[in-house]
Amino acid sequence: MTGKENRLRRIMNRNTGRMVIVPMDHGVSVGPIAGIADMRQAVSLAADGGANAVVVHGGVASRSRVALGSDTALVVHLSGSTAFSEDPNIKTLVCTVEEAIKLGADAVSVHINMGNRHEERMLTDLSATAQAAGEWGVPLMAMIYARGERIRDEFDPTAIRHAARLGAELGADIVKVSYTGSPETFREVVEGCQVPVVIAGGPRMDTDRAVLEMVRGAVDAGAAGTSIGRNVFQHSDPSGIVRALCRIVHENAGVDEALGAVVTPKRRVA
């Protein structure tokens, strides 16, 4: 077994090959919003719920590692931008693969916005990161969204199918994309991508049922799991909603059964 394969096993459930990832890299883009003001607590709650991995930036990686259980992997996010930027959709590298390894990363991730006027720079960063990650035997997750001047609808199945394939073509080991809205259209995304595909959570949803129905649809379409942030860490019961996600992703539970894992279904006000 190679080093990369061994690290991938840290991120994926060994029985299902699927994963429940909780991204918490939002502090760079929007600051200490509700749910991640205390990163150690946020990471600990996700781990307690059974998350396979969390995603954080390098500056908080060491402190986050302390709060993780032995069964939860650390993914260090390598790119970022802030909401105050002239164009927040333009991502730049803020950490290297080598630095992430020194921080104890089990994997790394980068964010690419396809259709942006600076897409060329982001694709160059993705390609270079994939090469470095390959040399070090570190799995790479590419978060790829259709967001830019040439994109009319970022949830268009054709655009999302292209985004997923882009990640696979440029060397990602896992691709994170938006959900297309239906199992039928998302199945086309999965079938057109040669690496595992996980879905993003998107904006905060009104109900837990809406979140879990989206996840159930994605898994039915062949998705390898989830990478949901705000709908987890801004939940009034983060551990409970992670357990609910795990029931669907790893136990193939239905939505009603998964809802039973959530102690407090109400949401915290941001």
GUMITOR-856459 format. One record per atom (N, C-alpha, C): x, y, z negated. Coordinates in pm, whole numbers, plus 50000, padded with zeros to 5 digits. Layout:
# residues N
XYZ;...
# end
This chain:
# residues 270
500844988150000;500005000050000;500885012550000;500605021850091;501385034150098;500995043749986;501835054049968;501525064049867;500215071149896;499965074150023;498705080650057;497515071750027;497615059150062;496515049850034;496255048849884;497315048549807;497175047749662;496475060149607;496855071749659;496235084149613;494775085049657;494475080249777;493085080149823;492215071649732;492775060949681;492025052349589;491695059549460;492475069949426;492185078049309;490945086749332;490735090549456;489645099749488;488355092149516;488455080349572;487285072649612;486945061949509;485675059449494;485235048249412;485715035249475;486365026749398;486985014749454;485975004649505;484755005249453;483734995649496;482975000349619;482725013449626;481895018549735;482705025449845;483915029849813;484685037649909;484145051749927;483205055549842;482605068849849;483155077649737;482765090349739;483325099649640;482335110649604;482405114849477;481685126549429;482745136549384;482925147049462;483935157149437;483255169949392;483845176849294;483295189649249;484315200649276;484095208849379;485015219849407;484795231349310;485875236549255;485805247849162;486855258249199;487045260149328;488045269549378;487465283549400;486255285749353;485525298049381;486105310349311;486925308349208;487465319649134;488305328949220;488975323649321;489775332049411;488855340749497;487795334949548;486945342249642;485965351649574;485415347649459;484375355949397;484605358749249;485705354349193;486015357449054;485405347548955;485445350948825;484985341648720;483475341548705;482785336048806;481325335548803;480845325348701;479555325848672;478955316748574;479285302348609;479675294848510;479975280748529;481445277548537;482245287248584;483695284848594;484505295848523;483845303648438;484585313548360;485605306448271;485195295248214;486085286748134;486375274348218;487505274248284;487805263448376;488005250048307;488635250248191;488855237548121;487525231148085;486585239248039;485265233748007;484555228748131;484625236548240;483965232548364;484505219348417;485825218148417;486455205848465;486095194048374;486105196448245;485775185848150;484355180748169;483405189848192;482005185848211;481835177648338;482535181548444;482465173848569;483035159848549;484165159048480;484785146048454;483885137348367;483265143448266;482375135848178;481195129848254;480775136748361;479665131648441;480065120548537;481375118248551;481845107448637;482335112048772;482655124948788;483175129748916;484445122248953;484585118849079;485795112249126;486965121849137;486665134649163;487725144549178;487165158449158;488035167849122;487695181949120;488705189349208;488285200849262;489145208949346;489385222249276;490655225749255;491005238349191;492215244449261;492455257149233;493645263649287;494855260749198;496045262849256;497285259149189;497505265749056;497085278349040;497335285548917;496625280048796;495545272648818;494815266648705;494915251348706;495725246048797;495805231448811;496335224648686;497385230048626;497975223648508;496985223248393;496295234548369;495325234948261;494125225948291;493785225048418;492665216448457;493015201748439;494245198148471;494695184348457;494535179548314;494805188248218;494675184648077;493245180748043;492275187348108;490865185048077;490265173148152;491005167448246;490505156348325;490685143148252;489755134148274;489935120548226;490835112848319;491195100948281;492105092848361;491485088248493;490145088848501;489465084048621;489105095148719;489485107448690;489125118648776;490385124448841;490375125148973;491545129749048;491575145049058;492775150249080;492985164649094;493325167849239;492515176549300;492765181349435;493125196149425;494285199849474;494725213849471;494395220349604;493655231349596;493235238649717;494345248149759;494685248049886;495855255249934;495555268450005;494285271450030;493985283650105;492935292050034;492855304750072;491895313250006;491735326850072;490725334150023;490465348050059;489545353549952;489395366749946;488515372449845;487305379049911;486265380849831;485045387249880;485285401749918;486405407649873;486715421549903;487515423150033;487845412050094;488605412650219;487785418850332;488465424650429;487765429950546;486965419050613;487475406850611;486755395350663;487035383450572;486145380650475;486365369550382;486465355950448;486005354950573;486055342150643;487435338750697;488375348150687;489735345450730;490515340050610;490885327450616;491575320950505;493085320750530;493835322350423;495295321950435;495855312050335;496995306050366;497605296450275;498175303750154;497865298750034;498335304849910;499135294949824;499295282749874;500045272449802;500535262449907;501585255049874;502115245149966;501845231049914;502005221550003;501845207549964;502855203949855;504105208349874;505155205249776;504845210949638;504345223249636;503965229349508;502815221749444;501865217449525;500725210049472;501165196849409;502125190149472;502655177649416;503285180149280;504045190949269;504685194249140;503655196949032;502465201349073;501385204248978;500585191748943;500945180549003;500265167948972;499085164749061;499025170749178;497895168649268;497845154249320;496635148849325;496405136049392;496105138149539;495685150249575;495365153749713;495385168949724;495305173849848;495245188149873;494075190949967;493675203649972;492595207350063;492865221150122;492305223450239;492375236550305;490995239850361;490735252650377;489445257650426;489665264150562;488885259650660;488965264950796;487575269850838;487495281650896;486245286550952;486345286851104;485655277751167;485675276351312;484795287051377;485305293051483;484535303351551;484895317451506;485795318351408;486265331351361;487315336851458;487425350051463;488375356051557;489825352751522;490065348351399;491405344251359;491485328951341;490635322051414;490635307451410;492015301751440;492725307951533;494035302851574;494975301651454;494995311851370;495875311651253;495485300351158;494185298751137;493735288451043;493985274351097;493845272551228;494145259551287;495635256451278;496465266651294;497915264751278;498235260551135;497565266951038;497775263350897;497315249050869;496175245150926;495675231550906;496645221350964;497115223851084;498035214551148;499335213151070;499895224451026;501145224050949;500945217050815;499805219350752;499515212850624;499345197950641;498675193750748;498495179450775;499845172650796;500745179550864;502065173850887;502825172350754;502805182850672;503495182250543;502865171850451;501545171350449;500865161550364;501195147350407;501295145350539;501665132150590;503075128150549;503985137750552;505365134750514;505485131250366;504655137350284;504695134850139;503735123750096;502935118750188;501985108150152;500845113050065;500405125350091;499335131450012;498075132750098;496935127950053;495695129550130;495325144250147;494735147350261;494305160950292;492815161250319;492105169850247;490695172350276;490585185750348;489925185950462;489695198350537;488245202550520;488055214350461;486725220150449;486515228750573;485685224450664;485545231450791;484095235850812;483935248950830;482605254650849;482555262350981;481375263251038;481165271051159;480745285151117;481735293751096;481465307251045;482355317251118;481755325651196;482535335651267;481705342851370;482355351551442;481655359951539;480975352051649;481495340351679;480945332451789;479925322051743;479595322551614;478655312851557;477315319551528;476275314351587;474935319851562;474275313051443;474495300351427;473865292751319;474865282751264;475345285051141;476375276351085;475855262451050;474545260551056;473965247351028;473535240151155;473895245551269;473595239251397;474315225751404;473585214851424;474215201651428;475355200351528;475235207051643;476305206351742;477585212551688;477455223951620;478625230651563;479225222451450;478385216651366;478885208751254;479545195851304;478985189951407;479605178151466;480985181551520;481125193151581;482415197651632;483375200351517;482885206551410;483735209651295;484315196951233;483495186851217;483965174351158;485015167751247;484755167551376;485705161351468;487015169151472;486935182351460;488125190751457;489045186651343;488455184551225;489265180551110;489955167251133;489215157751188;489805144551213;490915145451318;490685153251422;491655154451530;492975160651483;492895169751385;494095176751339;494715170651214;494285158651175;495005151251074;494425150650936;493195155450915;492585154550782;492245139950750;492345136450623;491965123150577;490515122650532;489985134150492;488585135850451;488145149250510;486925149650561;486385162150614;485135165950536;485085178650496;483915184050428;483215193950520;481915191550544;481135200450630;479765202850568;479045212450624;477675215150579;476745203850625;475665202050552;474655192250592;473805198350703;473425190350800;472685195250916;471195196650892;470695190850782;469275192150751;468465179450766;469025169350833;468285156750848;469265145250862;468865133250817;469735121550834;470015118550981;469045121051067;469205117751208;470315126051271;470315139151245;471345147551305;472685145851234;472655143051104;473925141451035;474605128351070;473815118451108;474395105751152;475275108051275;474895117151360;475715120351477;477035126751436;477015134651328;478235140651276;479195129751230;478675120451151;479485109551096;480025100651207;479175097351303;479595088251410;480645094551501;480705107751506;481665114351591;482965117851520;483115113151397;484305116551317;484945103551269;486255102351286;486945089851254;487425088851110;487135098851028;487535098550887;486305100950801;486375097750672;485215099750584;484735114150584;483415115850585;482775129050585;481995130850455;482225142050388;481435145550269;480715158650295;479605160650223;478815172750248;479075183250141;479005195750187;479075207250097;477705209350033;477675216649923;476405219149855;475705231649905;476495241149959;475885253350007;475435262349892;474545271949920;474035280949815;473285273149708;473135279449591;472395272749485;470965270049529;470495258049502;469135254149540;468205256049421;466905256949451;465915259949348;465665248249253;465765236049303;465445224449221;466505213549236;466585205149133;467475193649140;467025183949249;465715182749264;465205173649366;465695177649504;465715190449533;466185194949665;467645190949687;468475192549583;469885188649594;470005173649619;469295165849540;469425151349548;468805145749676;467755151949726;467195147449854;468175149949968;468905161149961;469935163750061;471015153050055;471455149649935;472505139649918;472015125849964;470785122549928;470235109649970;470195108750122;469775119550188;469735119650334;471115118250396;472105124950337;473465124150390;474045110150375;473835103950260;474335090450237;473645080650331;472355082350351;471625073850444;472195075050586;472735086750617;473305089150751;474735084050762;475305079450651;476665074250657;477725082950593;477315093650528;478295102350461;479035094550353;480285098550330;481125091950229;480955098150091;480025107650079;479795113649948;479555128449955;479905135249844;479575149349829;480785157349782;480765170149812;481705179649755;480885192149724;480175191649613;479195201749576;479695209749457;479715223049470;480255231849368;479205238749284;478635249749335;477725258049255;476525250449201;475985241249281;474825233649235;475185223549127;476475222449097;476945214448984;477385223448869;478415231648891;478985238848776;478115250348726;477105254648805;476165264748755;474865258548707;474835245548697;473675238448643;473695239348492;472525238848429;472475239248283;472965226148221;473035215548302;473565202748257;474515197348365;475715203348375;476645199148481;476965184248479;477205178748360;477525164448352;476355156048402;475145160248368;473965152748408;473755152848558;473935164248622;473735164648767;474825156948839;476045156648783;477095148248842;476725133548829;476195129648713;475755115648697;474675112248798;473775121748823;472705119448921;473285117549061;474275125849095;474935124349226;475605110749236;476265106649128;476945093749129;475965082149145;474785083549088;473795072849102;473405070949249;473275081949321;472935080749462;474125076049545;475275082449524;476445079649607;477025065849580;477105061849453;477775049349419;476835037749387;475605040849347;474675030149309;473525028849407;473495037649508;472455037349610;471065039449552;470995047449445;469715050049379;468855059449462;467555058849437;466645068249498;466655081349422;466005091449475;466015104649414;465345104549277;464195098049264;463495097849135;464335091049028;464985080149063;465845073148967;467025081948927;467615088649024;468775097148995;468395108848906;467195114248923;466745125548842;466735122348693;466605109648660;466595105548520;467905108048449;468975110548523;470275113048461;470425127448413;469525136248457;469635150348423;468855153248296;469555157648192;468915160248062;468095172948069;468685183648121;467995196448131;467905200748274;466775198948341;466695202148483;466625217048514;466585225648413;466545239948440;467935245148470;467995256448540;469275261948582;469625274248501;470915275648478;471445287248408;471405299248501;471065310748449;471045322948528;472465328048547;472865330548673;474225335048701;474425349448656;
# end
